[in-house]
Amino acid sequence: MDANTNILILGAGTIGLSTAYHLAKAGYKNVTVLEKSACIPADLSAGNDFNKIVRAEYEEPFYTELALKSIEAWQTPLFAPFFRKVGYLIGNSSTAPEKSRRTLEKSLSTIASQPAYKNKVSLFKSREDIRAIAPVFDGPMKWQGYFNQHAGYAKAGDALIAVYSACCTLGVKFYLGDAVESVTYDGDRCTGAKTASGRTHAADITVFALGANLATVLPQIGKQVVAKAWPVGHIQLTAKEAEPLQGIPVTYARDLGFFFEPDRRTNILKLCPAVAGYTNWKSDGLSIPVSTDDWIPPTDEARIRKLLRETLPALADRPLINKKICWCADTEDSNMIIDHVPGKKNLVVAGGDCGHCFKFLPIIGEWVKDMLEKGQQTEGRWRWKDGQQGGGDVSWRVGETKDLKEFRAKL
């Protein structure tokens, strides 16, 4: 590759925008992004959200070290306005299953020896310990876990808009509101992509960054990347109700769910139940993202209310608004795929976010850029994985993956 290489990125979500930004920042002059949404953040991007957790707890040190680099990057000028270092209060309720307890222990062990966490992590074993961290929580909270001060959350949608603006300033070309329908080839060489409007975009290198929709346009990916969804619910607070909750840590019971401080512009409190995820299998063997029209499975709404009864019981019976299903691209081992598509020239896939890649927004595009410049993927865990099945139950998630048709037959 040289500075004039024509690079086409399909998708303007977390990975697509970060890749475009890092390529343009490195001096590449012909970077184009295609996005079917008419706006940024893209309608169906998992990053089109109030907030996402930024933390470095993982079951293996590899991702812990990458997350620490990303936390540093979140504090640089472009990203700092969107990072809230409020801390991370994470534990298990008194009824948590053994798997939830084991995964919490593994997560803690990966950060315990890191210098960045010296005097930044404290265990809690009682209700009084939790109240010392977050006095506003007045529920029973018979939890055990720890409080990590070197963590917090990102204002997700706002951060995507900032990266988009930075890309435009750096000369990246965007075509919004025109969905990619197919990839174009000359023999086994990818030559670009064709959109719904009939326009063809030629490219020397084409990068697939389509998130949960990846398999619908790139069938070669098979089932190693599977569209999987997680529910989200919100509660509308008054300004008076929201004020004492400002500055609370991201609060997560591994077996129940998590929530953030209220959004400062809208006073909306976002809550997510802890589940292993949902698929939407079709007859063609693919899990396809689908909108659910202000609905989440009733079992998940019940889990959210249990979380609130544990923490903020006065809100436990409030109506949930803006209920939705958030789609991600999942792999069985929680490793992304950033690699060339076998048997095709000049075609690259960057996907498999597994519901945990937004924290890497400031740096994930650099990984894609580095792979393109090297001409191959040298990190084994990010290579194409022929024959591997995604969508199964992942080691660190609590519960079992279910298909949405168990709840809504029409899907």
Kinemage of the C-alpha trace (Angstrom):
@kinemage 1
@onewidth
@group {chain A} dominant
@subgroup {mainchain}
@vectorlist {calphas} color= white
{ca met a 1} P 0.000 0.000 0.000
{ca asp a 2} L 1.030 3.590 -0.561
{ca ala a 3} L -0.585 6.928 0.230
{ca asn a 4} L -2.658 6.840 -2.972
{ca thr a 5} L -4.100 3.348 -2.477
{ca asn a 6} L -7.875 3.489 -2.980
{ca ile a 7} L -9.366 1.983 0.209
{ca leu a 8} L -13.097 1.332 0.485
{ca ile a 9} L -14.627 0.668 3.917
{ca leu a 10} L -18.104 -0.861 4.098
{ca gly a 11} L -19.859 0.273 7.267
{ca ala a 12} L -19.532 3.383 9.449
{ca gly a 13} L -19.900 1.831 12.870
{ca thr a 14} L -17.228 1.536 15.554
{ca ile a 15} L -14.712 -0.464 13.517
{ca gly a 16} L -15.382 1.266 10.189
{ca leu a 17} L -15.017 4.797 11.564
{ca ser a 18} L -11.949 3.957 13.633
{ca thr a 19} L -10.298 2.327 10.610
{ca ala a 20} L -11.041 5.305 8.373
{ca tyr a 21} L -9.672 7.680 11.016
{ca his a 22} L -6.392 5.825 11.533
{ca leu a 23} L -5.807 5.369 7.817
{ca ala a 24} L -6.417 9.048 7.090
{ca lys a 25} L -4.327 10.149 10.069
{ca ala a 26} L -1.467 8.006 8.739
{ca gly a 27} L -1.559 9.863 5.412
{ca tyr a 28} L -3.712 7.666 3.173
{ca lys a 29} L -5.439 10.058 0.793
{ca asn a 30} L -8.128 7.941 -0.856
{ca val a 31} L -10.304 6.503 1.919
{ca thr a 32} L -14.032 6.094 1.230
{ca val a 33} L -16.738 4.837 3.587
{ca leu a 34} L -20.141 3.471 2.514
{ca glu a 35} L -22.965 3.395 5.074
{ca lys a 36} L -26.612 2.486 4.502
{ca ser a 37} L -27.808 4.749 7.306
{ca ala a 38} L -28.453 8.350 6.302
{ca cys a 39} L -26.809 9.657 9.466
{ca ile a 40} L -23.946 9.149 11.919
{ca pro a 41} L -24.157 7.397 14.319
{ca ala a 42} L -25.537 4.793 11.966
{ca asp a 43} L -29.048 3.644 12.901
{ca leu a 44} L -28.118 -0.020 13.350
{ca ser a 45} L -24.627 0.430 14.740
{ca ala a 46} L -24.204 -1.106 18.189
{ca gly a 47} L -22.312 2.073 19.066
{ca asn a 48} L -25.392 4.241 18.439
{ca asp a 49} L -26.104 4.467 22.147
{ca phe a 50} L -25.862 6.694 25.196
{ca asn a 51} L -22.903 4.870 26.669
{ca lys a 52} L -20.634 1.828 26.699
{ca ile a 53} L -18.468 0.431 29.502
{ca val a 54} L -14.738 1.144 29.334
{ca arg a 55} L -12.804 -1.293 31.528
{ca ala a 56} L -9.828 -3.640 31.247
{ca glu a 57} L -11.086 -6.757 33.033
{ca tyr a 58} L -10.747 -9.821 30.826
{ca glu a 59} L -10.145 -13.513 31.285
{ca glu a 60} L -6.756 -13.213 29.578
{ca pro a 61} L -4.000 -10.583 29.874
{ca phe a 62} L -3.827 -10.002 26.090
{ca tyr a 63} L -7.052 -7.982 26.042
{ca thr a 64} L -6.402 -6.418 29.432
{ca glu a 65} L -3.218 -4.849 28.072
{ca leu a 66} L -4.993 -3.647 24.923
{ca ala a 67} L -7.811 -2.173 27.005
{ca leu a 68} L -5.308 -0.307 29.171
{ca lys a 69} L -3.837 1.244 26.017
{ca ser a 70} L -7.332 2.206 24.939
{ca ile a 71} L -8.117 3.803 28.316
{ca glu a 72} L -5.024 5.956 27.816
{ca ala a 73} L -6.248 6.874 24.332
{ca trp a 74} L -9.686 7.805 25.706
{ca gln a 75} L -7.905 10.557 27.638
{ca thr a 76} L -6.340 12.176 24.534
{ca pro a 77} L -7.862 15.367 23.045
{ca leu a 78} L -10.199 13.809 20.442
{ca phe a 79} L -11.737 11.287 22.838
{ca ala a 80} L -11.435 12.835 26.300
{ca pro a 81} L -14.694 14.846 26.115
{ca phe a 82} L -16.591 11.568 25.822
{ca phe a 83} L -14.913 9.534 28.563
{ca arg a 84} L -16.326 9.512 32.089
{ca lys a 85} L -13.914 7.894 34.551
{ca val a 86} L -16.559 7.243 37.212
{ca gly a 87} L -15.269 3.796 38.184
{ca tyr a 88} L -16.711 0.306 37.881
{ca leu a 89} L -18.566 -1.394 40.728
{ca ile a 90} L -18.905 -5.056 39.826
{ca gly a 91} L -20.029 -8.037 41.858
{ca asn a 92} L -22.406 -10.942 42.211
{ca ser a 93} L -25.739 -10.980 43.973
{ca ser a 94} L -26.399 -13.499 46.725
{ca thr a 95} L -28.120 -15.826 44.213
{ca ala a 96} L -25.442 -15.712 41.488
{ca pro a 97} L -24.543 -19.053 39.861
{ca glu a 98} L -21.082 -20.530 40.245
{ca lys a 99} L -20.097 -19.593 36.679
{ca ser a 100} L -20.743 -15.937 37.453
{ca arg a 101} L -18.528 -16.135 40.530
{ca arg a 102} L -15.702 -17.824 38.605
{ca thr a 103} L -15.708 -15.277 35.795
{ca leu a 104} L -15.578 -12.423 38.285
{ca glu a 105} L -12.533 -13.972 39.956
{ca lys a 106} L -10.815 -14.354 36.565
{ca ser a 107} L -11.536 -10.761 35.632
{ca leu a 108} L -10.127 -9.461 38.889
{ca ser a 109} L -7.002 -11.594 38.549
{ca thr a 110} L -6.071 -10.049 35.180
{ca ile a 111} L -5.921 -6.513 36.567
{ca ala a 112} L -4.611 -7.291 40.067
{ca ser a 113} L -0.957 -7.335 38.993
{ca gln a 114} L -1.139 -4.378 36.599
{ca pro a 115} L 0.693 -1.251 37.844
{ca ala a 116} L -2.165 0.943 36.600
{ca tyr a 117} L -4.422 -0.573 39.254
{ca lys a 118} L -2.188 -0.057 42.269
{ca asn a 119} L -4.415 1.421 45.005
{ca lys a 120} L -7.247 1.643 42.455
{ca val a 121} L -9.114 -1.580 43.288
{ca ser a 122} L -10.917 -2.326 46.546
{ca leu a 123} L -13.002 -5.352 47.520
{ca phe a 124} L -16.485 -5.026 48.965
{ca lys a 125} L -18.114 -7.733 51.066
{ca ser a 126} L -20.980 -5.970 52.817
{ca arg a 127} L -23.792 -3.507 52.315
{ca glu a 128} L -21.787 -0.937 54.268
{ca asp a 129} L -18.814 -1.331 51.915
{ca ile a 130} L -21.049 -0.543 48.935
{ca arg a 131} L -22.643 2.458 50.614
{ca ala a 132} L -19.160 3.864 51.206
{ca ile a 133} L -18.623 3.765 47.425
{ca ala a 134} L -22.104 4.863 46.291
{ca pro a 135} L -24.212 6.260 49.156
{ca val a 136} L -27.210 6.847 46.884
{ca phe a 137} L -27.823 3.101 46.509
{ca asp a 138} L -30.448 2.295 49.128
{ca gly a 139} L -31.431 -1.237 48.132
{ca pro a 140} L -30.344 -4.380 50.019
{ca met a 141} L -27.405 -5.200 47.676
{ca lys a 142} L -26.115 -8.369 49.311
{ca trp a 143} L -23.330 -8.394 46.757
{ca gln a 144} L -19.692 -9.319 46.884
{ca gly a 145} L -17.148 -8.022 44.399
{ca tyr a 146} L -14.840 -5.079 43.891
{ca phe a 147} L -14.691 -1.427 42.904
{ca asn a 148} L -12.288 -0.440 40.113
{ca gln a 149} L -11.498 3.274 39.993
{ca his a 150} L -9.495 3.000 36.738
{ca ala a 151} L -12.588 2.503 34.567
{ca gly a 152} L -15.831 4.153 33.557
{ca tyr a 153} L -17.791 4.614 30.369
{ca ala a 154} L -17.754 6.338 26.994
{ca lys a 155} L -20.527 8.527 25.620
{ca ala a 156} L -20.862 6.229 22.652
{ca gly a 157} L -22.956 8.044 20.064
{ca asp a 158} L -21.229 11.360 20.727
{ca ala a 159} L -17.808 9.739 20.349
{ca leu a 160} L -18.772 8.268 16.970
{ca ile a 161} L -19.873 11.685 15.758
{ca ala a 162} L -16.520 13.140 16.846
{ca val a 163} L -14.563 10.465 14.960
{ca tyr a 164} L -16.756 10.998 11.892
{ca ser a 165} L -16.048 14.741 12.027
{ca ala a 166} L -12.306 14.089 12.424
{ca cys a 167} L -12.425 11.770 9.393
{ca cys a 168} L -14.137 14.445 7.297
{ca thr a 169} L -11.502 16.976 8.313
{ca leu a 170} L -8.798 14.505 7.260
{ca gly a 171} L -10.379 14.083 3.815
{ca val a 172} L -12.260 10.786 4.166
{ca lys a 173} L -15.182 10.598 1.720
{ca phe a 174} L -18.535 9.319 3.031
{ca tyr a 175} L -21.565 8.080 1.106
{ca leu a 176} L -24.494 7.797 3.500
{ca gly a 177} L -27.980 6.419 2.956
{ca asp a 178} L -27.021 3.910 0.264
{ca ala a 179} L -26.779 0.272 1.371
{ca val a 180} L -24.116 -2.072 0.030
{ca glu a 181} L -25.800 -4.790 -2.019
{ca ser a 182} L -22.865 -6.743 -3.388
{ca val a 183} L -19.124 -6.903 -3.803
{ca thr a 184} L -17.677 -6.646 -7.317
{ca tyr a 185} L -14.954 -8.956 -8.630
{ca asp a 186} L -12.612 -9.430 -11.558
{ca gly a 187} L -11.950 -13.144 -11.251
{ca asp a 188} L -10.873 -13.683 -7.643
{ca arg a 189} L -9.841 -10.038 -7.205
{ca cys a 190} L -12.248 -7.767 -5.344
{ca thr a 191} L -12.685 -4.503 -7.251
{ca gly a 192} L -15.086 -2.674 -4.944
{ca ala a 193} L -18.783 -2.703 -4.126
{ca lys a 194} L -22.187 -1.911 -5.604
{ca thr a 195} L -24.900 -0.123 -3.632
{ca ala a 196} L -28.717 -0.147 -3.702
{ca ser a 197} L -28.772 3.007 -5.833
{ca gly a 198} L -26.864 1.133 -8.536
{ca arg a 199} L -23.651 3.041 -7.997
{ca thr a 200} L -20.375 1.102 -8.184
{ca his a 201} L -17.435 2.193 -6.025
{ca ala a 202} L -14.085 0.966 -7.305
{ca ala a 203} L -11.305 0.180 -4.848
{ca asp a 204} L -7.831 -1.304 -4.594
{ca ile a 205} L -8.712 -2.732 -1.166
{ca thr a 206} L -12.194 -3.305 0.282
{ca val a 207} L -12.715 -3.650 4.034
{ca phe a 208} L -15.877 -5.241 5.410
{ca ala a 209} L -16.878 -3.575 8.697
{ca leu a 210} L -20.594 -4.313 8.642
{ca gly a 211} L -21.003 -5.554 12.210
{ca ala a 212} L -23.971 -7.852 12.762
{ca asn a 213} L -24.930 -7.627 9.060
{ca leu a 214} L -21.591 -9.032 7.929
{ca ala a 215} L -22.793 -12.497 6.904
{ca thr a 216} L -25.693 -11.146 4.856
{ca val a 217} L -23.267 -9.518 2.380
{ca leu a 218} L -20.207 -11.748 2.882
{ca pro a 219} L -21.560 -15.333 2.946
{ca gln a 220} L -17.992 -16.707 2.975
{ca ile a 221} L -17.837 -15.795 6.657
{ca gly a 222} L -20.232 -18.685 7.302
{ca lys a 223} L -21.090 -19.224 10.943
{ca gln a 224} L -17.772 -18.149 12.423
{ca val a 225} L -19.390 -14.721 12.930
{ca val a 226} L -23.006 -14.743 14.104
{ca ala a 227} L -25.441 -11.869 14.619
{ca lys a 228} L -26.385 -11.852 18.290
{ca ala a 229} L -28.470 -9.395 20.298
{ca trp a 230} L -28.688 -8.013 23.815
{ca pro a 231} L -31.670 -6.165 25.329
{ca val a 232} L -31.612 -2.590 26.601
{ca gly a 233} L -34.218 -0.645 28.575
{ca his a 234} L -34.439 2.944 29.837
{ca ile a 235} L -36.239 4.911 32.533
{ca gln a 236} L -37.131 8.582 32.191
{ca leu a 237} L -36.128 10.441 35.347
{ca thr a 238} L -36.912 13.982 36.387
{ca ala a 239} L -34.021 16.399 36.858
{ca lys a 240} L -34.535 16.135 40.611
{ca glu a 241} L -34.335 12.315 40.478
{ca ala a 242} L -31.311 12.293 38.182
{ca glu a 243} L -29.186 14.781 40.114
{ca pro a 244} L -28.172 12.487 43.050
{ca leu a 245} L -27.277 9.710 40.577
{ca gln a 246} L -24.753 11.827 38.678
{ca gly a 247} L -21.253 10.484 39.213
{ca ile a 248} L -22.267 6.987 40.310
{ca pro a 249} L -19.958 4.237 39.056
{ca val a 250} L -20.966 1.903 36.267
{ca thr a 251} L -22.743 -0.678 38.402
{ca tyr a 252} L -22.877 -4.327 37.371
{ca ala a 253} L -24.198 -7.433 39.066
{ca arg a 254} L -22.757 -10.165 36.831
{ca asp a 255} L -25.915 -12.285 37.222
{ca leu a 256} L -28.486 -9.457 36.948
{ca gly a 257} L -27.269 -6.635 34.732
{ca phe a 258} L -25.757 -3.163 34.742
{ca phe a 259} L -26.552 0.530 34.499
{ca phe a 260} L -24.877 3.932 34.187
{ca glu a 261} L -25.346 7.395 35.597
{ca pro a 262} L -28.276 9.150 33.857
{ca asp a 263} L -27.624 10.900 30.567
{ca arg a 264} L -27.073 14.558 31.449
{ca arg a 265} L -29.033 15.972 28.519
{ca thr a 266} L -32.154 13.833 28.815
{ca asn a 267} L -32.097 12.474 32.410
{ca ile a 268} L -32.597 8.991 30.958
{ca leu a 269} L -31.235 6.025 32.914
{ca lys a 270} L -30.032 3.126 30.734
{ca leu a 271} L -30.182 -0.460 32.045
{ca cys a 272} L -29.054 -3.734 30.494
{ca pro a 273} L -29.935 -7.210 31.805
{ca ala a 274} L -27.171 -9.808 32.072
{ca val a 275} L -27.884 -12.441 29.418
{ca ala a 276} L -25.855 -14.621 27.069
{ca gly a 277} L -27.500 -13.060 24.012
{ca tyr a 278} L -30.140 -13.857 21.404
{ca thr a 279} L -29.928 -15.132 17.840
{ca asn a 280} L -32.472 -14.896 15.012
{ca trp a 281} L -31.813 -17.990 12.904
{ca lys a 282} L -33.323 -18.194 9.425
{ca ser a 283} L -33.740 -21.069 6.987
{ca asp a 284} L -30.552 -20.111 5.144
{ca gly a 285} L -28.532 -20.899 8.258
{ca leu a 286} L -27.796 -17.275 9.129
{ca ser a 287} L -28.759 -15.263 12.185
{ca ile a 288} L -30.207 -12.000 10.845
{ca pro a 289} L -30.561 -8.725 12.796
{ca val a 290} L -34.154 -7.600 13.219
{ca ser a 291} L -35.879 -4.661 14.904
{ca thr a 292} L -38.259 -5.494 17.761
{ca asp a 293} L -40.304 -2.272 18.057
{ca asp a 294} L -39.933 -1.197 21.690
{ca trp a 295} L -39.904 -4.762 23.002
{ca ile a 296} L -37.511 -6.984 24.930
{ca pro a 297} L -38.141 -10.502 26.273
{ca pro a 298} L -40.305 -10.377 29.437
{ca thr a 299} L -37.690 -12.378 31.358
{ca asp a 300} L -35.163 -9.607 30.728
{ca glu a 301} L -37.529 -6.882 31.832
{ca ala a 302} L -37.996 -8.866 35.051
{ca arg a 303} L -34.230 -9.110 35.457
{ca ile a 304} L -33.884 -5.324 35.076
{ca arg a 305} L -36.500 -4.786 37.752
{ca lys a 306} L -34.722 -7.184 40.101
{ca leu a 307} L -31.503 -5.223 39.533
{ca leu a 308} L -33.322 -2.032 40.475
{ca arg a 309} L -34.876 -3.596 43.570
{ca glu a 310} L -31.350 -4.475 44.665
{ca thr a 311} L -29.919 -0.995 44.051
{ca leu a 312} L -32.547 1.730 43.579
{ca pro a 313} L -35.843 0.180 44.732
{ca ala a 314} L -37.844 3.390 44.306
{ca leu a 315} L -37.398 2.988 40.532
{ca ala a 316} L -38.125 -0.746 40.305
{ca asp a 317} L -41.718 -0.386 39.112
{ca arg a 318} L -41.237 2.561 36.789
{ca pro a 319} L -42.174 2.020 33.136
{ca leu a 320} L -39.347 1.075 30.792
{ca ile a 321} L -39.109 3.208 27.668
{ca asn a 322} L -37.111 2.902 24.450
{ca lys a 323} L -36.780 -0.845 24.878
{ca lys a 324} L -34.674 -2.311 22.102
{ca ile a 325} L -32.464 -5.138 20.951
{ca cys a 326} L -28.846 -4.158 20.277
{ca trp a 327} L -27.165 -6.343 17.637
{ca cys a 328} L -23.483 -7.308 17.611
{ca ala a 329} L -21.339 -9.773 15.655
{ca asp a 330} L -20.319 -12.682 17.882
{ca thr a 331} L -17.618 -15.324 17.654
{ca glu a 332} L -17.313 -18.465 19.736
{ca asp a 333} L -13.981 -17.544 21.334
{ca ser a 334} L -14.733 -13.781 21.650
{ca asn a 335} L -11.856 -12.963 19.292
{ca met a 336} L -12.415 -10.605 16.390
{ca ile a 337} L -11.502 -11.426 12.812
{ca ile a 338} L -9.226 -8.876 11.131
{ca asp a 339} L -7.882 -10.672 8.096
{ca his a 340} L -7.972 -11.201 4.342
{ca val a 341} L -10.826 -13.337 3.037
{ca pro a 342} L -9.311 -16.641 1.852
{ca gly a 343} L -9.471 -17.197 -1.894
{ca lys a 344} L -10.112 -13.517 -2.599
{ca lys a 345} L -7.580 -10.808 -3.324
{ca asn a 346} L -7.858 -7.284 -1.902
{ca leu a 347} L -10.829 -8.206 0.316
{ca val a 348} L -10.542 -7.814 4.082
{ca val a 349} L -12.928 -8.444 6.960
{ca ala a 350} L -12.816 -6.529 10.240
{ca gly a 351} L -15.585 -7.843 12.460
{ca gly a 352} L -16.670 -10.084 15.269
{ca asp a 353} L -16.930 -7.329 17.885
{ca cys a 354} L -18.498 -9.763 20.396
{ca gly a 355} L -20.208 -6.970 22.294
{ca his a 356} L -16.960 -5.715 23.805
{ca cys a 357} L -15.142 -3.706 21.139
{ca phe a 358} L -16.537 -0.200 21.631
{ca lys a 359} L -14.031 0.495 24.407
{ca phe a 360} L -11.377 0.067 21.686
{ca leu a 361} L -12.803 2.807 19.432
{ca pro a 362} L -9.693 5.004 19.804
{ca ile a 363} L -7.278 2.234 18.731
{ca ile a 364} L -9.077 -0.614 16.905
{ca gly a 365} L -8.658 1.076 13.529
{ca glu a 366} L -4.911 1.045 14.047
{ca trp a 367} L -5.003 -2.769 14.258
{ca val a 368} L -6.777 -2.884 10.891
{ca lys a 369} L -4.338 -0.394 9.353
{ca asp a 370} L -1.344 -2.362 10.615
{ca met a 371} L -2.680 -5.600 9.133
{ca leu a 372} L -3.262 -3.917 5.758
{ca glu a 373} L 0.271 -2.517 5.735
{ca lys a 374} L 1.841 -5.864 6.671
{ca gly a 375} L -0.250 -7.685 4.066
{ca gln a 376} L -1.159 -10.453 6.500
{ca gln a 377} L -2.517 -11.004 9.995
{ca thr a 378} L 0.330 -11.884 12.330
{ca glu a 379} L -1.851 -12.148 15.438
{ca gly a 380} L -3.200 -15.702 15.372
{ca arg a 381} L -6.341 -15.036 17.374
{ca trp a 382} L -7.533 -12.454 14.805
{ca arg a 383} L -7.091 -14.676 11.753
{ca trp a 384} L -9.849 -16.131 9.588
{ca lys a 385} L -11.126 -19.293 11.283
{ca asp a 386} L -12.549 -21.683 8.716
{ca gly a 387} L -14.926 -24.224 10.177
{ca gln a 388} L -15.358 -22.559 13.555
{ca gln a 389} L -18.926 -22.019 14.678
{ca gly a 390} L -19.922 -18.766 16.341
{ca gly a 391} L -23.054 -18.011 18.318
{ca gly a 392} L -22.557 -20.594 21.042
{ca asp a 393} L -22.283 -20.000 24.757
{ca val a 394} L -19.192 -17.953 25.621
{ca ser a 395} L -17.082 -18.725 28.692
{ca trp a 396} L -17.465 -15.357 30.423
{ca arg a 397} L -21.192 -14.829 29.844
{ca val a 398} L -23.876 -15.905 32.283
{ca gly a 399} L -26.842 -17.920 31.005
{ca glu a 400} L -27.504 -19.639 27.691
{ca thr a 401} L -27.929 -18.225 24.206
{ca lys a 402} L -31.546 -18.383 23.019
{ca asp a 403} L -33.295 -17.642 19.750
{ca leu a 404} L -35.736 -14.744 19.674
{ca lys a 405} L -38.398 -16.942 18.099
{ca glu a 406} L -38.765 -18.602 21.500
{ca phe a 407} L -40.401 -15.350 22.547
{ca arg a 408} L -41.886 -13.954 19.313
{ca ala a 409} L -42.867 -16.540 16.729
{ca lys a 410} L -43.266 -13.995 13.922
{ca leu a 411} L -39.535 -13.278 13.959
